Amino acid sequence: MFVQNLGAMPAHNGHPGGIAVIALPAQTQSAHYLGNAVLITGPLSAPVAIVGIGLDVSPGITELTTNRGAIPFEIKPKTYLTEHITITQTEKVNPPARDYDRIIRERDEMSAVFKSFSNQRPDLAFVLPVIGRLSSPFGKKRIFNGQPRNPHSGLDIAAPEGTPVLAASGGEVRATGDYFFNGKTILIDHGRGLITLYCHLSDIAVTNGQLVEAGQHIGAVGQTGRVTGPHLHFSVNLNQTRVDPALLLEIDD
Ligand SMILES: [Zn+2]
């Protein structure tokens, strides 16, 4: 299987882990979902909300709040697979106490970026971040050494170490670092709450604050952090919610 680029607007996927694409009344300029600001795109005469739905959201009728009133929409159920993973470096499953401060600091650093909401309008025509094989889909429930963990928050693309990693869309590099779980990591803010994350890299070729274009070389595939082999873990964040990156890419098998 290979991943290819798709068009400019994702399809409506109103399920947990999905992206709801909701037509809004003309002149809608702000929308919130579960208290978080939502990406609005399209012309002011026909605006469209691009809403990230969390994996933990229950199916049913919910709503956006907007400056033009409440907009109801439906979340339909979706089942994700379960994966059992054995990790021999057990300290990466249950980190030693000496690493707790570092882990919390890194988590806070990343979540501060996820909370960003600039007025820049993002380009949703994503570039494939790496050429490779889909090795693990978004949303899989994961059990590490028999212990349930959070479901998979991104998409894994396996490729040889050193394979170039490209920015999925234009934006500003908002964080780089060598994190405990994610290894060498880049976060790019594309605007209006759309943030992409690239991790387990062997090399980082950009610096914090740098502006990048879609398709620009930003680093290389590696196996830093908590991994079982070289791959890119790519995650997409909308309104502070991790969504399935495959919804912005064309999966061709
Ligand atoms: Zn992953």
Boltz pocket constraint, residues with backbone or C-beta under 6 A from the ligand:
constraints:
  - pocket:
      binder: B
      contacts: [[A, 136], [A, 152], [A, 154], [A, 155], [A, 156], [A, 232], [A, 233], [A, 234]]
      max_distance: 6.0
